[in-house]
Amino acid sequence: MKKFLADELTKCKMQDSQHATVPLLPELNRHNSAGTTSFLKTIFNGLNALSGLGILSVPYALSSGGWLSLILMIIIAATTFYTGLLIKRCMEDDPCIRSYPDIGYKAFGSTGRLIISILMNLELYLVATGSLILLGDNLHRLLPNVEIHVYGDIVIGGRQSLVLLVAIVMMPTVWIDNMSTLSYVSATGVFTSLVILGSILWLGVSVDGIGLQHKGVLFDWNGLPTAFSLYTFCFCSHAVFPTLYSSMWNPRQFSFALLLCFMLCTVVIASMAILGYLMFGSDLQSQITLNLPTDRMSAKVAVYTALLNPIAKYGLTLKPTVDSIENHFKWLRENRSRSLFMRTALVGSSVVLALMLPFFGHLMSLAGSLFGVPTSILLPCFCYLKISGAYKRIGVESAVIVFAVSMGIVILVFGTYTSVLQIVYNL
């Protein structure tokens, strides 16, 4: 018996060394056999994971799809919550599973791990690029006259110069290996989301505010693919769920903690979407902060708060991608200079992409449909069916999974097609 337990522990440690996990608060990255995180802290960490860039684009998503698209948002939230439960069930099957790629390995071997790792890292790379676009757009509204003079006559002005400056400022966060401090700073996701929501609410209902006068449209077929892609992007945090589950002191409470996270996140996202649509109607831009007047204090609070989270999370967002590259190419990790060059090149490529495709809404829509749908809807279903053998049984569970997969495929196909088409059209 002791030999069996020792072999299992050795096997788990070997699996842990083969991949990089998504960084959260430091205590969540301890791979202990028993977690130490409380129920309330798990909820807090889950809300932080779900509180990302998507909250700024949901008003635009609602304006694209119309009021009835809110029903679709609730369906997507319920579906992604259910697939989160499927991830939990996969982890219950094998105590060695500690990360999302581990689930792919358990279900489909090395190919499954590779597919999940690639999709995760590409999604994170697009999110990091979206952060640069968001920062450049909003800083340009606040500082419209900033210019960079290069070798005399060469001048880089406007939004491009601010994207470059922001990238230079955030570059050191990608160079460092110890992310503990940034983990705590980035854990302000819940706070910043509530501050932004409160500031926009005040701007809408105060006596001298903008008002909630726009009625909007009931439904818009043409904008529906963009709407459901952005809604899906808001609930794409499934790569974090295995870490949350394994870190809990009592993993049996994970389902309830996840339910509360999704309910609270859905309320905040829906509130932001409704407020933004009532305030600006069809004039909404891809980020609601771009619609806010810069001469109001509440608007300034919302904009500056919105800038805080991407700055704090940029290094953390690219950390799994950096680790994956260095784990695959060992010679990079063995030499610090090579590692720094690779990290700098990674940020540089993100800057180039942000300058070439400065379309925040379309790029996040693409991230939601092309990468978010597989990692948050399709792969949890496929992995669970393979690990549990549920595909051999016909019942309510199979019907729910078939519905989730069908919906995911529709969003993947039409959302990706629409996003690519809009990006090409705007080039």
FENZIRA-V315031 format. One record per residue. N is the residue number from 0. RES is the residue in one letter. PSI is psi in radians with two decimals (none if undefined). BURIAL is I if it has 9 or more other ideal C-beta (glycine too) atoms within 8 Angstrom, else O. Layout:
<<N | RES | PSI | BURIAL> <N | RES | PSI | BURIAL>>
This chain:
<<0 | M | -0.78 | O> <1 | K | -0.69 | O> <2 | K | -0.69 | O> <3 | F | -0.80 | O> <4 | L | -0.67 | O> <5 | A | -0.71 | O> <6 | D | -0.72 | O> <7 | E | -0.72 | I> <8 | L | -0.73 | I> <9 | T | -0.74 | O> <10 | K | -0.74 | I> <11 | C | -0.72 | I> <12 | K | -0.66 | O> <13 | M | -0.69 | O> <14 | Q | -0.69 | I> <15 | D | -0.55 | I> <16 | S | -0.07 | O> <17 | Q | 0.02 | O> <18 | H | 2.96 | I> <19 | A | 2.39 | O> <20 | T | 2.85 | I> <21 | V | 2.15 | I> <22 | P | 2.35 | I> <23 | L | -2.62 | I> <24 | L | 2.57 | O> <25 | P | -0.71 | O> <26 | E | -0.29 | O> <27 | L | -0.19 | I> <28 | N | 0.12 | I> <29 | R | 2.06 | O> <30 | H | 1.17 | O> <31 | N | 2.78 | O> <32 | S | -0.50 | O> <33 | A | 2.29 | O> <34 | G | 2.91 | I> <35 | T | 0.00 | O> <36 | T | 2.33 | I> <37 | S | 2.99 | O> <38 | F | -0.81 | I> <39 | L | -0.69 | O> <40 | K | -0.58 | O> <41 | T | -0.72 | I> <42 | I | -0.76 | I> <43 | F | -0.81 | I> <44 | N | -0.64 | I> <45 | G | -0.72 | I> <46 | L | -0.66 | I> <47 | N | -0.68 | I> <48 | A | -0.65 | I> <49 | L | -0.30 | I> <50 | S | 1.55 | I> <51 | G | -2.62 | I> <52 | L | -0.35 | I> <53 | G | -0.51 | I> <54 | I | -0.46 | I> <55 | L | -0.34 | I> <56 | S | -0.11 | I> <57 | V | -0.59 | I> <58 | P | -0.69 | I> <59 | Y | -0.66 | I> <60 | A | -0.75 | I> <61 | L | -0.69 | I> <62 | S | -0.46 | I> <63 | S | -0.71 | I> <64 | G | -0.28 | I> <65 | G | 3.01 | I> <66 | W | -0.68 | I> <67 | L | -0.28 | I> <68 | S | -0.26 | I> <69 | L | -0.59 | I> <70 | I | -0.72 | O> <71 | L | -0.67 | I> <72 | M | -0.74 | I> <73 | I | -0.68 | I> <74 | I | -0.73 | I> <75 | I | -0.73 | I> <76 | A | -0.77 | I> <77 | A | -0.69 | I> <78 | T | -0.78 | I> <79 | T | -0.52 | I> <80 | F | -0.77 | I> <81 | Y | -0.72 | I> <82 | T | -0.46 | I> <83 | G | -0.68 | I> <84 | L | -0.61 | I> <85 | L | -0.64 | I> <86 | I | -0.73 | I> <87 | K | -0.76 | I> <88 | R | -0.62 | I> <89 | C | -0.70 | I> <90 | M | -0.56 | I> <91 | E | -0.39 | O> <92 | D | -0.44 | I> <93 | D | 2.04 | O> <94 | P | -0.25 | O> <95 | C | -0.29 | I> <96 | I | 2.10 | I> <97 | R | -0.26 | I> <98 | S | 2.97 | I> <99 | Y | -0.80 | I> <100 | P | -0.54 | I> <101 | D | -0.66 | I> <102 | I | -0.74 | I> <103 | G | -0.67 | I> <104 | Y | -0.72 | I> <105 | K | -0.64 | I> <106 | A | -0.81 | I> <107 | F | 0.31 | I> <108 | G | -2.71 | O> <109 | S | -0.57 | O> <110 | T | -0.75 | O> <111 | G | -0.74 | I> <112 | R | -0.75 | I> <113 | L | -0.77 | I> <114 | I | -0.82 | I> <115 | I | -0.73 | I> <116 | S | -0.76 | I> <117 | I | -0.83 | O> <118 | L | -0.74 | I> <119 | M | -0.84 | I> <120 | N | -0.64 | I> <121 | L | -0.69 | I> <122 | E | -0.79 | I> <123 | L | -0.64 | I> <124 | Y | -0.74 | I> <125 | L | -0.63 | I> <126 | V | -0.74 | I> <127 | A | -0.71 | I> <128 | T | -0.72 | I> <129 | G | -0.59 | I> <130 | S | -0.73 | I> <131 | L | -0.74 | I> <132 | I | -0.79 | I> <133 | L | -0.82 | I> <134 | L | -0.74 | I> <135 | G | -0.77 | I> <136 | D | -0.81 | I> <137 | N | -0.65 | I> <138 | L | -0.55 | I> <139 | H | -0.59 | I> <140 | R | -0.60 | I> <141 | L | -0.58 | O> <142 | L | 1.26 | O> <143 | P | -0.27 | O> <144 | N | 0.20 | O> <145 | V | 2.35 | I> <146 | E | 2.67 | I> <147 | I | 2.12 | I> <148 | H | 2.13 | O> <149 | V | 2.07 | O> <150 | Y | 0.94 | O> <151 | G | -1.61 | O> <152 | D | -0.28 | O> <153 | I | 2.10 | O> <154 | V | 2.21 | O> <155 | I | 1.98 | I> <156 | G | 3.10 | O> <157 | G | -2.58 | I> <158 | R | -0.61 | I> <159 | Q | -0.73 | I> <160 | S | -0.64 | I> <161 | L | -0.61 | I> <162 | V | -0.76 | I> <163 | L | -0.77 | I> <164 | L | -0.75 | I> <165 | V | -0.73 | I> <166 | A | -0.71 | I> <167 | I | -0.72 | O> <168 | V | -0.69 | O> <169 | M | -0.14 | I> <170 | M | -0.78 | I> <171 | P | -0.46 | O> <172 | T | -0.34 | I> <173 | V | -0.43 | I> <174 | W | -0.60 | O> <175 | I | 2.64 | I> <176 | D | -0.58 | O> <177 | N | 1.88 | O> <178 | M | 0.26 | I> <179 | S | -0.84 | O> <180 | T | -0.80 | O> <181 | L | -0.53 | I> <182 | S | -0.73 | I> <183 | Y | -0.66 | I> <184 | V | -0.74 | O> <185 | S | -0.24 | I> <186 | A | 0.23 | I> <187 | T | 0.21 | I> <188 | G | -0.78 | I> <189 | V | -0.80 | I> <190 | F | -0.83 | O> <191 | T | -0.66 | I> <192 | S | -0.75 | I> <193 | L | -0.66 | I> <194 | V | -0.77 | I> <195 | I | -0.79 | I> <196 | L | -0.78 | I> <197 | G | -0.70 | O> <198 | S | -0.73 | I> <199 | I | -0.65 | I> <200 | L | -0.78 | I> <201 | W | -0.71 | I> <202 | L | -0.51 | I> <203 | G | -0.61 | I> <204 | V | -0.19 | O> <205 | S | 2.87 | O> <206 | V | -0.77 | O> <207 | D | 0.38 | O> <208 | G | -3.02 | I> <209 | I | -0.63 | O> <210 | G | 2.92 | O> <211 | L | 1.07 | I> <212 | Q | -0.24 | O> <213 | H | 2.36 | I> <214 | K | -0.53 | O> <215 | G | -3.02 | I> <216 | V | 2.72 | O> <217 | L | -0.75 | O> <218 | F | 2.49 | I> <219 | D | 1.84 | I> <220 | W | -0.69 | O> <221 | N | -0.60 | O> <222 | G | 0.02 | I> <223 | L | -0.77 | I> <224 | P | -0.70 | I> <225 | T | -0.71 | I> <226 | A | -0.89 | I> <227 | F | -0.40 | I> <228 | S | -0.77 | I> <229 | L | -0.63 | I> <230 | Y | -0.76 | I> <231 | T | -0.68 | I> <232 | F | -0.57 | I> <233 | C | -0.42 | I> <234 | F | 0.43 | I> <235 | C | 1.43 | I> <236 | S | 0.41 | I> <237 | H | -0.37 | I> <238 | A | -0.39 | I> <239 | V | -0.44 | I> <240 | F | -0.72 | I> <241 | P | -0.66 | I> <242 | T | -0.72 | I> <243 | L | -0.76 | I> <244 | Y | -0.86 | I> <245 | S | -0.32 | I> <246 | S | -0.20 | I> <247 | M | 2.44 | I> <248 | W | -0.65 | O> <249 | N | 1.56 | O> <250 | P | -0.33 | I> <251 | R | -0.31 | O> <252 | Q | 0.00 | I> <253 | F | -0.73 | I> <254 | S | -0.78 | I> <255 | F | -0.69 | O> <256 | A | -0.74 | I> <257 | L | -0.68 | I> <258 | L | -0.80 | I> <259 | L | -0.70 | I> <260 | C | -0.83 | I> <261 | F | -0.66 | I> <262 | M | -0.84 | O> <263 | L | -0.73 | I> <264 | C | -0.70 | I> <265 | T | -0.69 | I> <266 | V | -0.79 | O> <267 | V | -0.79 | I> <268 | I | -0.78 | I> <269 | A | -0.70 | I> <270 | S | -0.76 | I> <271 | M | -0.75 | I> <272 | A | -0.81 | I> <273 | I | -0.79 | I> <274 | L | -0.86 | I> <275 | G | -0.71 | I> <276 | Y | -0.67 | I> <277 | L | -0.54 | I> <278 | M | -0.69 | I> <279 | F | -0.21 | I> <280 | G | -2.39 | I> <281 | S | -0.10 | O> <282 | D | 0.02 | O> <283 | L | 2.39 | I> <284 | Q | 3.06 | I> <285 | S | -0.41 | I> <286 | Q | 2.20 | I> <287 | I | -0.46 | I> <288 | T | -0.42 | I> <289 | L | -0.28 | I> <290 | N | -0.28 | I> <291 | L | 2.41 | I> <292 | P | 2.36 | O> <293 | T | -0.04 | I> <294 | D | 0.05 | O> <295 | R | 2.41 | I> <296 | M | -0.75 | O> <297 | S | -0.60 | I> <298 | A | -0.70 | I> <299 | K | -0.70 | I> <300 | V | -0.77 | I> <301 | A | -0.76 | I> <302 | V | -0.86 | I> <303 | Y | -0.62 | O> <304 | T | -0.68 | I> <305 | A | -0.49 | I> <306 | L | -0.43 | I> <307 | L | -0.82 | I> <308 | N | -0.84 | I> <309 | P | -0.64 | I> <310 | I | -0.76 | I> <311 | A | -0.57 | I> <312 | K | -0.10 | I> <313 | Y | -0.88 | I> <314 | G | -0.72 | I> <315 | L | -0.62 | I> <316 | T | -0.69 | I> <317 | L | -0.17 | I> <318 | K | -0.83 | I> <319 | P | -0.63 | I> <320 | T | -0.75 | I> <321 | V | -0.81 | I> <322 | D | -0.71 | I> <323 | S | -0.75 | I> <324 | I | -0.77 | I> <325 | E | -0.54 | I> <326 | N | -0.56 | I> <327 | H | -0.70 | O> <328 | F | 1.56 | O> <329 | K | -0.53 | O> <330 | W | -0.34 | O> <331 | L | -0.73 | I> <332 | R | -0.50 | I> <333 | E | -0.33 | O> <334 | N | 2.08 | O> <335 | R | -0.67 | O> <336 | S | -0.76 | O> <337 | R | -0.70 | I> <338 | S | -0.77 | I> <339 | L | -0.66 | I> <340 | F | -0.76 | O> <341 | M | -0.76 | I> <342 | R | -0.70 | I> <343 | T | -0.73 | I> <344 | A | -0.62 | O> <345 | L | -0.79 | I> <346 | V | -0.72 | I> <347 | G | -0.74 | I> <348 | S | -0.60 | O> <349 | S | -0.67 | I> <350 | V | -0.79 | I> <351 | V | -0.77 | O> <352 | L | -0.70 | I> <353 | A | -0.58 | I> <354 | L | -0.59 | O> <355 | M | -0.60 | O> <356 | L | 1.26 | I> <357 | P | 0.79 | I> <358 | F | 1.51 | I> <359 | F | -0.89 | I> <360 | G | -0.79 | I> <361 | H | -0.65 | I> <362 | L | -0.71 | I> <363 | M | -0.55 | I> <364 | S | -0.71 | I> <365 | L | -0.72 | I> <366 | A | -0.69 | I> <367 | G | -0.72 | I> <368 | S | -0.79 | I> <369 | L | -0.62 | I> <370 | F | -0.63 | I> <371 | G | -0.73 | I> <372 | V | -0.86 | I> <373 | P | -0.78 | I> <374 | T | -0.48 | I> <375 | S | -0.32 | I> <376 | I | -1.00 | I> <377 | L | -0.93 | I> <378 | L | -0.69 | I> <379 | P | -0.67 | I> <380 | C | -0.84 | I> <381 | F | -0.75 | I> <382 | C | -0.73 | I> <383 | Y | -0.75 | I> <384 | L | -0.69 | I> <385 | K | -0.77 | I> <386 | I | -0.75 | I> <387 | S | -0.33 | I> <388 | G | 0.30 | O> <389 | A | -0.33 | I> <390 | Y | -0.26 | O> <391 | K | -0.21 | O> <392 | R | 2.53 | O> <393 | I | 2.18 | O> <394 | G | -2.86 | O> <395 | V | -0.75 | O> <396 | E | -0.77 | O> <397 | S | -0.68 | I> <398 | A | -0.71 | O> <399 | V | -0.75 | I> <400 | I | -0.71 | I> <401 | V | -0.72 | O> <402 | F | -0.79 | I> <403 | A | -0.78 | I> <404 | V | -0.74 | I> <405 | S | -0.79 | O> <406 | M | -0.72 | I> <407 | G | -0.73 | I> <408 | I | -0.71 | I> <409 | V | -0.81 | O> <410 | I | -0.73 | I> <411 | L | -0.84 | I> <412 | V | -1.00 | O> <413 | F | -0.63 | I> <414 | G | -0.78 | I> <415 | T | -0.77 | I> <416 | Y | -0.83 | I> <417 | T | -0.74 | I> <418 | S | -0.82 | I> <419 | V | -0.73 | I> <420 | L | -0.74 | O> <421 | Q | -0.65 | I> <422 | I | -0.80 | I> <423 | V | -0.71 | O> <424 | Y | -0.61 | O> <425 | N | -0.07 | O> <426 | L | none | O>>
